[in-house]
Structure formats: structure tokens, C-alpha cells
Amino acid sequence: MKKQLLYRVLGLLAVLFILSILTFALLYIAPGDPAEKRLSSQGVAITKEVLEAERLRLGLLRPFFVRFGEWFFGIIRGDFGISFKDDLPVAPKLAAGLQNTLILAFSSLFVSILISVPLGIISAVRENSVLDHVVRLLSFIGNSLPNFLISVLLMYVFCIWLDVFPIIATGSLQGLFLPAVSLAIPMSGRFVRQIRAEVLRELGADYVTGLRARGVSEKNVLVNNVLYNCMGHIFTIIALQIGILMGGSVVIETIFRWPGMGDLVMDAINARDYPVVMGFVVIMGTIYVVINFLSDILCQVIDPRVEA
Amino acid sequence: MKKDKLKKRIIAVSVLAAILVLAALFADFIVPNDPYAMNATLIRKPPSAQFIFGSDNLGRCVFSRVLTGARMTIASTFILVAISFVIGTMIGMLCGYYGGFFDELLMRIADLMLAFPQMVVAIAVAGILGGGLKGALIALGITSWISFARLARSHTMTIKSEPYITVSKLMGKNGLYILLHHVLPNIIGPLLINALTQVGSTMIGISGLSFLGLGVVPPQAEWGSMIAEARAYIQIAPWAVLFPALATIVTIIVFNYLGDAVLEYKNDR
């Protein structure tokens, strides 16, 4: 077990290293030249000499691996480089954004778990009842809605029709509500579908028939056996959704101007501020990879049937 | 009995999907007004006989723009799914049939790609490529081939030791011939179903990127970018947002439902 765990951790580190190489390589597929962009935005007349000097100053002329090494070791120390836009260090910006993004992500995750776990279980237990059909329909529709649409529609209803929420999220609890709900609706749709399928599969297992035949109460079967056995899979389902949640939060943050990483990265993309974009990919990728790693381990700990 | 009902439903939804695709294909002939013609005297008019869906901030006909945008959204989705289908299937069949080092390498690359959050990667790549539909398609294409490759690979591996493949080999046919004439026809069913289930999520991805300004660029009509544009004046002209939104929702629901129903039909067999 220990040796296995060691291999897994080594694999995780390798994936993270490749993630950072790929992220850094993003710079090389970029068509625009940051030096040129920078100069023109500062109103400097672009001549060949000035451009070369600026490239040298920004360190754009050195070979790939030298620059990669510098950047990589910087990141390990928590230094994400200097912003091309305003010459300020990137790390504090990312940290502030990350904090807000985490608040948003956790609240929407909390809301959707609160909605979808009970609904998924009830709809599986009462398969083909009216409730099941309604839940399935709603989760299907929720799953088919792009989150930017949900947020635009919610904005229309709550901010303009009913006028109960501010349009621009102010960072207060009130401002958090709409972005969190916009993220939670499609996510709940997917959770309900997957949790329902998982519980149904477990309910159809032979041991459930056996337990029922021996007169074990239905409640006991469900709570102590079926749900217990589903737990690991439900964790995996949730962990896999984190990636979609991250992409979704970029869209939602831009719409509501929630001051998170997504809002930051969209501004950075428009300004060709590559260090911020790269920092964003590395941080999001690392969080996702680590969460999935932990959920795999957790799955094995709570469910001994899962093989490594 | 249940099967018949499902079959009827699939046919009904297929007809709907076909109508959507046809409307998108022949948008140029259906549009009542020029989708790009601006008119300063007719800005933000509510739905009327002339403009069924109203007009937008520049006096353009929303109905015509939704129809023209349909072609953009639906065609780019189909193109992306088709390219991923062809590339993924080819890689998957070659990997499954020949195995060896390249199989190992490509499958590890696929695992690696799935280890990263897809939309985050897509946003970064599309953003760095500088927007445009091509950039958005490349960004989404990085991961979209993987499901096809995995599916094609596992199906190829299960049938490659069937007697008819061995016979074909003994007859001196080369690998490419066997893959195209024997393997592909036998594995294409599940791959097509996979393609169908990918349509909805691909459409969400493309219109999401366009909404962020990383896909189709205005004034080109596309649902995501139309919604992003009209969002600014939703208070005054809600129809300019609501109709493209409705079109997106209906299209995604139709294709998702079709994918689900076909999958269920096949699993029932």
C-alpha cells in the first residue's frame, strides 16, 4: 500500500511537471508579441531598436529551457513573474483572485450538493414515479443549459424584473447569490443524473436482493448498505465536476464582474498579459489534478473493493 | 412495447433535429431581412410583423441573425465533432490494431490531456491564439478527439482476433485494408453514437467561448456572441437576448435528447 502510494505521488508530480511545460509552451503558440503590444499601449513609437531592447528587457530572447527553468523554479517558490501590463508581481493578483474564486466555487458546490444528493437518491429509490420523471426532466434541462445563458436569464429576472439583486457583484453575500446559483444549476443537473444512475446500479446488485429476502428493512438496506457503497463513487463524481466548475467560473465571473481568477484571466487575455494567463492555467490545473488524486485515494480508503 | 415508444420518440426528435439543421443550411433563403443591414431609424424595435423577433441595437433583424447564427453555431459544432471523429477513430484503430510503443505513448498523452480541466485549457489556448473561430475550434479540439480514440481502440482490440480478421490476414491483405474494410464497419456504430452525444457539449463549448469573445467575432452572427452583445442593453430590448438564448437552449436540448435516446435504445438491445 505504501509503495503504491509512493508511485501514485510520483505520477502526480510528473503530471504537474508536464502541465507546467505545456503551460509555458503556450507562450510559443501566441501570435502577438508582448513587447510590441506593450510599447504600442504606452504610446512609444515602435522602431526596430526599441523593440529589440524591450524584448531583451522582458527576457523574451533567451532560449526556451532557460526561460522555462527560471519560470518553473519561480513558481515553486510562489513567484509567478511580473505582469506585462503594469510591471507589478503577478502572484498577489492571482492570490486575491483565487480567494474569491474559491468562495464562489465552494458556495456553488455546496448549493448543488445540497440539492442534488437528496434528489438523486429519492429519484433512484422511487424509480419511474412521478417525482422521478420530474427530477429527470429538470436535471436533463439543467444539464443542457450553458451557464452563461443561465446567468443572463437570472440577471434579467432578478435584477431587472424583480429588482432584488445588484447587477454587479459587490463581493457581498447578496452579490454572491446569483453567480453561485448560475454555476450550481447545470452542475446539479449532472450530479442528479450521475448519482441517480449510481444508486440505481447499486440497488440492482445481488446483495440487495439477498438483504431484502432476509427481511432487512428497506431503510436499513438503503442507508447502511447502498448509500455506504455509493459513497466512493459519489466523491469521484463530485471531484470530476470541479474541472467543469473552473471553466464555468471564468464565464460567470466575467458576467457578474466577480473579482476572481476568471475575471482576472479574461482581462489578462485581452491585454496579452501572458504571465497572468500562465499562472491561471498552472493554479487551476494543479488544483484539479490534486483534487482528483485525493478523491481517488479517499475512494480507496472508504471502499476497499476499489483496486489501485 | 417500451422499445417501440422509444423508437417513435427517436424519430420525432430526429425530425426536429433535421429541421434545425435544414433551417441553418438554407438560412440565406429563409431570412426575411438582411442579417447585417443596419438601420438607424429602427433600433431596438419590439417584435412586429417586419421583425418577428424584434431588432437589435444597430437596427438589425434579430430573427434573421438567429437564423444566420444557427448556421455558424451548428456548422462549427458539426465540423469540430466530425474532425474529432475522423482523427480520434484513426488514432484509436491504429493503436488498437498495432499496439506497441505508439499505442502506449498516444494513450498516455490522452490520459494526460484528460487530467487537466478541459474548459480552462480551452479558454487559455483560445485566448492566447487571439480569438477567432479557428482558435476556438483548435482549443476545444485538443481534448475532443480522446473519447473517440479510446472507444475505437477498445472496440478494435476486441475484434482484432476474430476469425474473419485472421482469414483476411492469411489472404495477404495489408493492415490498412483490414482496418478500412473489416474493422471500421464493425466498430462504427458506437462511434457514431458517441459523436451524437458530443454535439450538445461541443455546442455549449463553442457558444461559451464566443460569448467570452474568444470564438466567433462580431459582427458575424453567432448565438453566443449575439447574447454577449445584446446583454448590455437587455433592460431596453430583452428580445435581442431572449431569442438567441431560446434558440441555443432548444438546439442543445434537441441534440442532447437525441443522443440520450439513441444510447438508451442501443443499450436496451
Interface residues (C-beta under 8 A of the other chain):
Chain A: V15 I18 L19 T23 L26 L27 I29 A30 P31 G32 F140 I141 N143 S144 L145 P146 N147 F148 L149 V152 L153 M155 Y156 I160 I242 G243 I244 M246 G247 G248 V250 V251 T254 I255 V265 M266 I269 N270 Y274 V277 F280 V281 M284 G285 Y288 V289 N292
Chain B: L112 A115 F116 P117 Q118 M119 V120 V121 A122 I123 A124 V125 G127 I128 L129 G130 G200 I204 S207 G208 F211 L212 G213 L214 G224 I227 A228 R231 I234 Q235 P238 V241 L242 A245 T248 I249 I252 I253 N256 Y257 D260
